[in-house]
Amino acid sequence: MSEPSGKRLKTGFPICKTHRTALGSRAKQNFPTVVEAKIFEQDDQALPHVAAFFQRESEREQERAEAMMEYLNERGGQYCSKDIQRPGCESVVAVLQALELTLAQWKEAEGLMVELVQCAREGGDPHTASVVKARFLRPLVPRVKALGDLLTSARKAGCSSQGPGGMGEYLFDQLQEGLSSA
């Protein structure tokens, strides 16, 4: 039995504005909107290769962050957490928009790694400069290039950044072997 429309589960998670106003899927059964808001895949976009690509990238980012914190601990440093800013949009509804956002974030990360290498060299710490360059910066450069190529392919396939691109996004998902190797 589904939840009453006015009932809200006791949870600390905010309800997504998109899910508050959007009509439910016709295929949805016993699936409260609150729970749906916490799940990343959408039933109206069957793009398994794209979803798998972003899932892998999320896991890689987490591994890199853990590796950076591990290196910091090995050297006797202390981790100081800071607020992570939102990417500037509430939701991403198009493949092209997601790729552009990811590329911008990777370029920013690349710039920060270059800045960290320079700071380590200026501070007289060649070991940190070497480790950051080898473990974090070098692997990022070809990935930025591959993502740029994917972005170009998405544009050529007819993907739009304004909303779901329909056939262009479907073709991009089905034809891109680069999604699994980027």
N, CA, C and O of each residue as an XYZ file, in Angstrom:
728
protein
N       0.849     -1.167      0.000
C       0.000      0.000      0.000
C       0.897      1.233      0.000
O       1.857      1.296      0.768
N       0.603      2.198     -0.836
C       1.435      3.388     -0.934
C       1.122      4.362      0.197
O       0.076      4.302      0.844
N       2.080      5.258      0.402
C       1.945      6.267      1.445
C       0.887      7.291      1.068
O       0.743      7.615     -0.111
N       0.146      7.807      2.039
C      -0.797      8.891      1.738
C      -0.032     10.100      1.223
O       1.098     10.350      1.643
N      -0.644     10.847      0.317
C       0.049     11.962     -0.323
C       0.456     13.053      0.655
O       1.472     13.710      0.429
N      -0.280     13.272      1.715
C       0.052     14.334      2.665
C       0.998     13.908      3.763
O       1.526     14.755      4.484
N       1.222     12.620      3.908
C       2.064     12.108      4.986
C       3.526     12.237      4.605
O       3.902     11.930      3.474
N       4.351     12.688      5.533
C       5.777     12.822      5.291
C       6.514     11.967      6.300
O       6.277     12.059      7.505
N       7.412     11.132      5.795
C       8.185     10.285      6.679
C       9.151     11.130      7.490
O       9.619     12.173      7.033
N       9.445     10.668      8.701
C      10.402     11.379      9.546
C      11.804     11.042      9.053
O      12.288      9.926      9.244
N      12.442     12.002      8.426
C      13.770     11.802      7.885
C      14.518     13.125      7.890
O      13.906     14.193      7.879
N      15.823     13.052      7.908
C      16.647     14.254      7.881
C      16.971     14.705      6.475
O      17.542     15.780      6.288
N      16.613     13.894      5.469
C      16.920     14.245      4.095
C      15.919     15.249      3.557
O      14.714     15.084      3.752
N      16.401     16.297      2.877
C      15.447     17.244      2.280
C      14.809     16.613      1.045
O      15.435     15.809      0.354
N      13.591     16.974      0.782
C      12.908     16.471     -0.413
C      13.296     17.366     -1.582
O      13.235     18.593     -1.497
N      13.686     16.737     -2.648
C      14.091     17.444     -3.859
C      12.919     18.250     -4.408
O      11.791     17.758     -4.455
N      13.182     19.486     -4.823
C      12.121     20.341     -5.366
C      11.490     19.737     -6.611
O      10.295     19.907     -6.852
N      12.289     19.034     -7.397
C      11.778     18.401     -8.603
C      10.755     17.337     -8.253
O       9.723     17.220     -8.913
N      11.041     16.554     -7.207
C      10.152     15.467     -6.830
C       8.909     15.952     -6.089
O       7.900     15.249     -6.044
N       8.975     17.135     -5.515
C       7.805     17.670     -4.816
C       6.660     17.942     -5.778
O       5.495     17.678     -5.481
N       7.024     18.481     -6.947
C       5.988     18.923     -7.872
C       5.749     17.954     -9.019
O       4.706     18.015     -9.670
N       6.706     17.056     -9.279
C       6.576     16.174    -10.437
C       5.524     15.106    -10.194
O       5.327     14.626     -9.077
N       4.859     14.756    -11.280
C       3.889     13.677    -11.197
C       4.636     12.354    -11.130
O       5.717     12.224    -11.704
N       4.084     11.394    -10.450
C       4.713     10.093    -10.310
C       4.713      9.320    -11.620
O       3.940      9.611    -12.533
N       5.580      8.349    -11.691
C       5.648      7.489    -12.853
C       4.431      6.566    -12.875
O       3.885      6.217    -11.828
N       4.029      6.190    -14.042
C       2.895      5.271    -14.155
C       3.288      3.863    -13.735
O       2.425      3.059    -13.383
N       4.579      3.555    -13.767
C       5.047      2.219    -13.417
C       5.372      2.086    -11.926
O       5.757      1.008    -11.474
N       5.223      3.147    -11.176
C       5.606      3.138     -9.765
C       4.572      2.381     -8.936
O       3.367      2.593     -9.073
N       5.076      1.481     -8.062
C       4.205      0.735     -7.159
C       4.798      0.771     -5.769
O       5.970      0.442     -5.587
N       4.006      1.164     -4.782
C       4.437      1.167     -3.381
C       5.813      1.821     -3.215
O       6.697      1.277     -2.555
N       5.970      2.971     -3.813
C       7.256      3.658     -3.822
C       7.048      5.101     -3.403
O       6.759      5.948     -4.247
N       7.190      5.403     -2.108
C       6.952      6.767     -1.629
C       7.891      7.775     -2.292
O       9.038      7.453     -2.605
N       7.413      8.955     -2.497
C       8.188     10.021     -3.130
C       9.445     10.342     -2.328
O      10.481     10.669     -2.907
N       9.366     10.252     -1.020
C      10.524     10.531     -0.167
C      11.658      9.558     -0.467
O      12.824      9.949     -0.532
N      11.311      8.298     -0.647
C      12.320      7.286     -0.964
C      12.845      7.500     -2.381
O      14.044      7.372     -2.628
N      11.963      7.822     -3.295
C      12.355      8.053     -4.683
C      13.359      9.198     -4.795
O      14.257      9.156     -5.635
N      13.211     10.200     -3.965
C      14.094     11.361     -4.014
C      15.523     11.013     -3.622
O      16.452     11.747     -3.959
N      15.708      9.910     -2.920
C      17.038      9.533     -2.453
C      17.755      8.587     -3.406
O      18.924      8.263     -3.196
N      17.073      8.149     -4.436
C      17.651      7.220     -5.397
C      18.054      8.002     -6.635
O      17.314      8.872     -7.094
N      19.232      7.693     -7.178
C      19.777      8.512     -8.253
C      19.225      8.176     -9.623
O      19.065      9.086    -10.437
N      18.929      6.940     -9.920
C      18.457      6.588    -11.257
C      16.999      6.977    -11.412
O      16.236      6.936    -10.447
N      16.616      7.348    -12.599
C      15.245      7.757    -12.889
C      14.602      6.720    -13.797
O      15.277      6.126    -14.637
N      13.314      6.502    -13.634
C      12.632      5.518    -14.467
C      12.347      6.050    -15.866
O      12.058      5.267    -16.771
N      12.422      7.366    -16.062
C      12.133      7.915    -17.377
C      13.378      8.010    -18.261
O      13.267      8.371    -19.433
N      14.532      7.701    -17.738
C      15.770      7.734    -18.507
C      16.497      6.407    -18.354
O      17.163      6.184    -17.343
N      16.381      5.539    -19.323
C      17.053      4.247    -19.271
C      18.385      4.370    -20.009
O      18.497      3.967    -21.167
N      19.372      4.917    -19.350
C      20.701      5.091    -19.924
C      21.702      4.334    -19.053
O      22.437      4.957    -18.287
N      21.746      3.012    -19.153
C      22.567      2.230    -18.238
C      24.067      2.492    -18.348
O      24.770      2.456    -17.339
N      24.571      2.754    -19.559
C      26.002      3.011    -19.701
C      26.389      4.340    -19.063
O      27.437      4.448    -18.425
N      25.552      5.337    -19.236
C      25.810      6.648    -18.639
C      25.742      6.552    -17.117
O      26.602      7.088    -16.418
N      24.722      5.870    -16.611
C      24.595      5.709    -15.159
C      25.788      4.953    -14.584
O      26.309      5.326    -13.534
N      26.222      3.894    -15.265
C      27.374      3.113    -14.801
C      28.648      3.959    -14.847
O      29.495      3.848    -13.960
N      28.791      4.799    -15.871
C      29.963      5.672    -15.976
C      30.046      6.620    -14.788
O      31.098      6.739    -14.159
N      28.948      7.291    -14.478
C      28.968      8.239    -13.372
C      29.093      7.538    -12.019
O      29.663      8.106    -11.087
N      28.577      6.325    -11.894
C      28.758      5.560    -10.664
C      30.231      5.211    -10.473
O      30.770      5.359     -9.376
N      30.886      4.745    -11.551
C      32.324      4.425    -11.471
C      33.146      5.664    -11.135
O      34.074      5.606    -10.328
N      32.798      6.778    -11.758
C      33.548      8.008    -11.488
C      33.364      8.459    -10.044
O      34.305      8.956     -9.425
N      32.184      8.293     -9.514
C      31.934      8.625     -8.113
C      32.803      7.766     -7.199
O      33.390      8.262     -6.238
N      32.876      6.479     -7.507
C      33.704      5.576     -6.701
C      35.177      5.936     -6.827
O      35.910      5.877     -5.840
N      35.628      6.309     -8.030
C      37.028      6.723     -8.221
C      37.343      7.986     -7.438
O      38.407      8.092     -6.828
N      36.428      8.938     -7.452
C      36.639     10.176     -6.696
C      36.757      9.890     -5.206
O      37.588     10.482     -4.518
N      35.932      8.991     -4.717
C      36.000      8.625     -3.302
C      37.333      7.945     -2.996
O      37.940      8.226     -1.962
N      37.796      7.060     -3.869
C      39.089      6.397     -3.669
C      40.222      7.412     -3.656
O      41.132      7.309     -2.833
N      40.179      8.393     -4.559
C      41.233      9.418     -4.592
C      41.216     10.266     -3.328
O      42.271     10.601     -2.789
N      40.041     10.609     -2.859
C      39.943     11.394     -1.623
C      40.490     10.600     -0.444
O      41.199     11.149      0.399
N      40.168      9.319     -0.379
C      40.684      8.484      0.705
C      42.194      8.326      0.599
O      42.885      8.314      1.618
N      42.719      8.203     -0.628
C      44.165      8.097     -0.821
C      44.869      9.382     -0.387
O      45.948      9.338      0.203
N      44.250     10.523     -0.684
C      44.836     11.803     -0.270
C      44.858     11.916      1.256
O      45.850     12.360      1.835
N      43.765     11.514      1.904
C      43.717     11.567      3.364
C      44.708     10.563      3.974
O      45.315     10.846      5.007
N      44.872      9.409      3.350
C      45.833      8.418      3.820
C      47.254      8.970      3.740
O      48.044      8.806      4.670
N      47.576      9.633      2.610
C      48.893     10.246      2.472
C      49.099     11.323      3.530
O      50.174     11.429      4.120
N      48.081     12.105      3.759
C      48.157     13.156      4.778
C      48.439     12.554      6.148
O      49.253     13.082      6.905
N      47.773     11.456      6.468
C      48.004     10.784      7.752
C      49.391     10.172      7.837
O      50.016     10.209      8.897
N      49.884      9.610      6.740
C      51.237      9.036      6.718
C      52.287     10.086      7.032
O      53.277      9.798      7.705
N      52.080     11.283      6.557
C      53.041     12.362      6.771
C      52.823     13.082      8.098
O      53.576     13.995      8.435
N      51.801     12.681      8.856
C      51.570     13.287     10.162
C      50.739     14.554     10.113
O      50.687     15.303     11.088
N      50.091     14.797      8.991
C      49.254     15.986      8.865
C      47.890     15.763      9.475
O      47.552     14.648      9.874
N      47.114     16.814      9.545
C      45.760     16.732     10.082
C      44.769     17.138      9.000
O      44.995     18.086      8.248
N      43.676     16.403      8.940
C      42.624     16.696      7.989
C      41.704     17.756      8.571
O      41.241     17.633      9.705
N      41.444     18.785      7.800
C      40.550     19.860      8.221
C      39.410     19.925      7.206
O      39.602     20.358      6.069
N      38.232     19.494      7.625
C      37.114     19.470      6.682
C      36.565     20.867      6.449
O      36.541     21.715      7.341
N      36.128     21.070      5.226
C      35.523     22.341      4.833
C      34.228     22.032      4.098
O      34.040     20.928      3.586
N      33.351     23.002      4.053
C      32.098     22.827      3.331
C      32.376     22.687      1.840
O      33.198     23.409      1.277
N      31.690     21.764      1.223
C      31.794     21.580     -0.220
C      30.642     22.338     -0.853
O      29.478     22.124     -0.515
N      30.980     23.221     -1.771
C      29.955     24.040     -2.404
C      29.176     23.237     -3.434
O      29.706     22.326     -4.069
N      27.927     23.590     -3.583
C      27.096     22.963     -4.610
C      27.629     23.331     -5.983
O      28.270     24.370     -6.143
N      27.371     22.496     -6.964
C      27.888     22.770     -8.301
C      27.194     23.902     -9.041
O      27.581     24.206    -10.169
N      26.202     24.527     -8.467
C      25.562     25.659     -9.118
C      24.225     25.334     -9.756
O      23.603     26.207    -10.361
N      23.775     24.105     -9.633
C      22.468     23.743    -10.155
C      21.827     22.730     -9.218
O      22.515     21.930     -8.584
N      20.525     22.774     -9.140
C      19.786     21.893     -8.223
C      19.742     20.464     -8.741
O      19.951     19.520     -7.980
N      19.475     20.302    -10.020
C      19.423     18.959    -10.586
C      19.968     18.991    -12.009
O      19.889     20.003    -12.705
N      20.510     17.878    -12.409
C      21.041     17.734    -13.755
C      20.127     16.760    -14.478
O      19.968     15.617    -14.048
N      19.530     17.204    -15.566
C      18.541     16.381    -16.256
C      18.996     15.930    -17.643
O      18.250     15.241    -18.339
N      20.200     16.305    -18.053
C      20.662     15.965    -19.388
C      22.090     15.433    -19.339
O      22.891     15.855    -18.505
N      22.398     14.513    -20.229
C      23.732     13.924    -20.289
C      24.768     14.994    -20.584
O      25.819     15.032    -19.945
N      24.483     15.856    -21.537
C      25.429     16.903    -21.911
C      25.727     17.813    -20.728
O      26.884     18.155    -20.482
N      24.706     18.201    -20.008
C      24.877     19.051    -18.831
C      25.717     18.336    -17.767
O      26.576     18.961    -17.145
N      25.486     17.051    -17.553
C      26.247     16.281    -16.572
C      27.713     16.180    -16.979
O      28.603     16.309    -16.138
N      27.968     15.949    -18.262
C      29.351     15.866    -18.748
C      30.060     17.209    -18.627
O      31.224     17.260    -18.229
N      29.370     18.301    -18.966
C      29.970     19.634    -18.846
C      30.302     19.955    -17.395
O      31.367     20.501    -17.105
N      29.408     19.624    -16.495
C      29.626     19.865    -15.073
C      30.798     19.039    -14.553
O      31.625     19.540    -13.791
N      30.867     17.787    -14.961
C      31.971     16.919    -14.548
C      33.295     17.430    -15.088
O      34.295     17.443    -14.371
N      33.311     17.850    -16.343
C      34.540     18.376    -16.938
C      35.014     19.621    -16.193
O      36.208     19.766    -15.928
N      34.100     20.509    -15.857
C      34.471     21.721    -15.111
C      35.042     21.359    -13.745
O      36.017     21.966    -13.301
N      34.448     20.377    -13.075
C      34.954     19.963    -11.763
C      36.332     19.322    -11.882
O      37.204     19.568    -11.048
N      36.533     18.507    -12.902
C      37.840     17.872    -13.081
C      38.916     18.894    -13.425
O      40.049     18.787    -12.955
N      38.569     19.878    -14.236
C      39.544     20.928    -14.554
C      39.903     21.726    -13.310
O      41.060     22.100    -13.116
N      38.911     21.984    -12.470
C      39.180     22.686    -11.214
C      40.081     21.842    -10.317
O      41.015     22.363     -9.707
N      39.807     20.547    -10.236
C      40.645     19.644     -9.429
C      42.064     19.593     -9.976
O      43.027     19.562     -9.209
N      42.198     19.585    -11.297
C      43.511     19.578    -11.923
C      44.285     20.847    -11.568
O      45.473     20.789    -11.252
N      43.606     21.987    -11.624
C      44.245     23.247    -11.248
C      44.674     23.262     -9.789
O      45.743     23.775     -9.457
N      43.846     22.702     -8.922
C      44.201     22.637     -7.503
C      45.397     21.721     -7.268
O      46.240     22.007     -6.418
N      45.475     20.624     -8.016
C      46.621     19.717     -7.875
C      47.910     20.385     -8.357
O      48.961     20.227     -7.737
N      47.830     21.126     -9.456
C      49.004     21.860     -9.946
C      49.436     22.887     -8.904
O      50.625     23.042     -8.628
N      48.469     23.581     -8.334
C      48.759     24.566     -7.288
C      49.390     23.894     -6.073
O      50.304     24.456     -5.470
N      48.926     22.714     -5.703
C      49.476     21.977     -4.570
C      50.911     21.534     -4.845
O      51.759     21.593     -3.954
N      51.187     21.091     -6.066
C      52.548     20.703     -6.440
C      53.483     21.907     -6.348
O      54.588     21.796     -5.815
N      53.047     23.056     -6.863
C      53.874     24.272     -6.798
C      54.102     24.700     -5.357
O      55.210     25.098     -4.996
N      53.072     24.623     -4.537
C      53.187     24.994     -3.131
C      54.172     24.070     -2.409
O      54.968     24.531     -1.591
N      54.120     22.771     -2.709
C      55.040     21.821     -2.084
C      56.478     22.094     -2.512
O      57.397     22.013     -1.697
N      56.669     22.414     -3.774
C      58.031     22.730     -4.250
C      58.564     24.003     -3.596
O      59.714     24.055     -3.159
N      57.716     25.026     -3.534
C      58.133     26.280     -2.907
C      58.394     26.107     -1.419
O      59.236     26.803     -0.851
N      57.675     25.181     -0.781
C      57.846     24.924      0.649
C      58.976     23.963      0.951
O      59.211     23.629      2.113
N      59.676     23.515     -0.073
C      60.812     22.620      0.143
C      60.393     21.187      0.453
O      61.071     20.505      1.221
N      59.310     20.724     -0.117
C      58.830     19.361      0.113
C      58.710     18.635     -1.228
O      57.610     18.498     -1.764
N      59.852     18.166     -1.776
C      59.802     17.506     -3.078
C      59.055     16.167     -3.039
O      58.512     15.737     -4.057
N      59.023     15.510     -1.887
C      58.314     14.232     -1.796
C      56.815     14.422     -2.034
O      56.214     13.686     -2.817
N      56.216     15.395     -1.370
C      54.790     15.660     -1.569
C      54.514     16.066     -3.012
O      53.529     15.631     -3.608
N      55.391     16.905     -3.572
C      55.218     17.321     -4.966
C      55.236     16.110     -5.889
O      54.429     16.017     -6.814
N      56.147     15.190     -5.641
C      56.262     13.994     -6.460
C      55.048     13.079     -6.303
O      54.515     12.574     -7.291
N      54.615     12.869     -5.064
C      53.467     11.994     -4.809
C      52.191     12.569     -5.412
O      51.430     11.841     -6.049
N      51.951     13.844     -5.223
C      50.732     14.463     -5.751
C      50.742     14.403     -7.271
O      49.717     14.127     -7.894
N      51.890     14.659     -7.860
C      51.989     14.635     -9.312
C      51.767     13.221     -9.854
O      51.044     13.034    -10.832
N      52.390     12.228     -9.216
C      52.305     10.854     -9.711
C      50.956     10.189     -9.413
O      50.398      9.520    -10.282
N      50.431     10.365     -8.204
C      49.223      9.635     -7.802
C      47.920     10.353     -8.116
O      46.873      9.717     -8.241
N      47.975     11.674     -8.246
C      46.721     12.413     -8.394
C      46.649     13.243     -9.680
O      45.594     13.299    -10.313
N      47.733     13.876    -10.069
C      47.687     14.767    -11.234
C      47.819     14.011    -12.558
O      47.005     14.208    -13.461
N      48.829     13.153    -12.686
C      49.029     12.435    -13.951
C      47.828     11.597    -14.358
O      47.454     11.628    -15.531
N      47.204     10.849    -13.453
C      46.028     10.069    -13.883
C      44.840     10.944    -14.288
O      43.971     10.487    -15.031
N      44.786     12.175    -13.821
C      43.651     13.042    -14.115
C      43.718     13.627    -15.522
O      42.684     13.854    -16.150
N      44.926     13.873    -16.019
C      45.094     14.528    -17.318
C      44.465     13.727    -18.461
O      43.692     14.304    -19.225
N      44.754     12.426    -18.621
C      44.100     11.693    -19.717
C      42.598     11.536    -19.516
O      41.852     11.424    -20.490
N      42.152     11.526    -18.278
C      40.715     11.417    -18.022
C      39.991     12.693    -18.430
O      38.869     12.632    -18.932
N      40.614     13.839    -18.223
C      40.030     15.108    -18.673
C      39.930     15.110    -20.193
O      38.926     15.547    -20.756
N      40.982     14.617    -20.858
C      40.976     14.530    -22.323
C      39.870     13.593    -22.804
O      39.135     13.924    -23.734
N      39.751     12.415    -22.166
C      38.723     11.448    -22.563
C      37.318     12.018    -22.335
O      36.422     11.801    -23.150
N      37.128     12.735    -21.241
C      35.825     13.330    -20.970
C      35.505     14.427    -21.986
O      34.355     14.580    -22.397
N      36.519     15.185    -22.389
C      36.319     16.182    -23.447
C      35.894     15.536    -24.744
O      35.040     16.065    -25.456
N      36.492     14.379    -25.061
C      36.100     13.639    -26.265
C      34.663     13.132    -26.148
O      33.907     13.184    -27.118
N      34.280     12.641    -24.958
C      32.903     12.194    -24.742
C      31.922     13.351    -24.908
O      30.838     13.186    -25.468
N      32.312     14.507    -24.422
C      31.472     15.700    -24.535
C      31.257     16.068    -26.004
O      30.146     16.406    -26.410
N      32.319     15.999    -26.785
C      32.207     16.269    -28.216
C      31.290     15.254    -28.892
O      30.456     15.613    -29.723
N      31.451     13.985    -28.527
C      30.599     12.941    -29.104
C      29.139     13.144    -28.728
O      28.246     12.925    -29.547
N      28.894     13.563    -27.489
C      27.519     13.807    -27.043
C      26.892     14.942    -27.849
O      25.724     14.862    -28.230
N      27.656     15.985    -28.106
C      27.136     17.097    -28.907
C      26.825     16.646    -30.326
O      25.799     17.020    -30.893
N      27.727     15.828    -30.905
C      27.514     15.344    -32.271
C      26.334     14.387    -32.355
O      25.676     14.306    -33.393
N      26.059     13.659    -31.271
C      24.937     12.719    -31.260
C      23.599     13.427    -31.109
O      22.549     12.812    -31.290
N      23.627     14.713    -30.781
C      22.385     15.473    -30.678
C      21.890     15.658    -29.260
O      20.727     16.005    -29.052
N      22.757     15.431    -28.272
C      22.362     15.661    -26.881
C      22.210     17.159    -26.646
O      22.924     17.964    -27.244
N      21.290     17.520    -25.785
C      21.024     18.913    -25.474
C      21.292     19.161    -24.001
O      21.093     18.270    -23.175
N      21.743     20.367    -23.662
C      21.961     20.703    -22.254
C      20.719     21.342    -21.636
O      20.702     21.639    -20.441
N      19.681     21.555    -22.445
C      18.463     22.202    -21.949
C      17.528     21.238    -21.245
O      16.755     21.653    -20.381
N      17.579     19.991    -21.587
C      16.693     18.994    -21.004
C      17.030     17.649    -21.585
O      17.975     17.534    -22.365
N      16.286     16.631    -21.229
C      16.565     15.317    -21.792
C      16.567     15.377    -23.315
O      15.641     15.909    -23.927
N      17.612     14.830    -23.914
C      17.812     14.944    -25.351
C      17.135     13.896    -26.189
O      17.305     13.885    -27.408
N      16.384     13.025    -25.588
C      15.651     12.027    -26.352
C      16.557     11.074    -27.096
O      17.396     10.398    -26.500
N      16.383     11.026    -28.395
C      17.100     10.060    -29.222
C      18.605     10.285    -29.179
O      19.367      9.320    -29.224
N      19.049     11.531    -29.093
C      20.483     11.819    -29.032
C      21.132     11.194    -27.812
O      22.210     10.608    -27.911
N      20.481     11.314    -26.658
C      21.033     10.718    -25.439
C      21.010      9.197    -25.513
O      21.944      8.538    -25.057
N      19.952      8.640    -26.083
C      19.863      7.187    -26.220
C      20.986      6.673    -27.121
O      21.657      5.699    -26.783
N      21.191      7.330    -28.273
C      22.259      6.922    -29.183
C      23.627      7.063    -28.534
O      24.484      6.190    -28.671
N      23.822      8.158    -27.834
C      25.093      8.372    -27.145
C      25.351      7.251    -26.151
O      26.466      6.734    -26.073
N      24.334      6.873    -25.396
C      24.474      5.810    -24.410
C      24.795      4.473    -25.079
O      25.646      3.727    -24.594
N      24.132      4.173    -26.168
C      24.297      2.878    -26.815
C      25.591      2.761    -27.619
O      26.140      1.667    -27.752
N      26.076      3.866    -28.150
C      27.210      3.811    -29.062
C      28.560      4.126    -28.433
O      29.595      3.928    -29.068
N      28.568      4.601    -27.226
C      29.822      5.048    -26.631
C      30.533      3.959    -25.859
O      30.144      3.626    -24.739
N      31.579      3.403    -26.458
C      32.435      2.479    -25.725
C      33.324      3.265    -24.768
O      33.833      2.716    -23.792
N      33.507      4.540    -25.050
C      34.349      5.396    -24.212
C      33.794      5.586    -22.808
O      34.536      5.940    -21.892
N      32.514      5.358    -22.632
C      31.941      5.499    -21.300
C      32.525      4.479    -20.341
O      32.659      4.753    -19.148
N      32.869      3.316    -20.845
C      33.403      2.294    -19.961
C      34.907      2.409    -19.789
O      35.460      1.844    -18.846
N      35.580      3.128    -20.678
C      37.035      3.193    -20.587
C      37.575      4.551    -20.172
O      38.787      4.695    -20.017
N      36.729      5.548    -19.986
C      37.217      6.895    -19.639
C      37.794      6.935    -18.257
O      38.249      7.987    -17.808
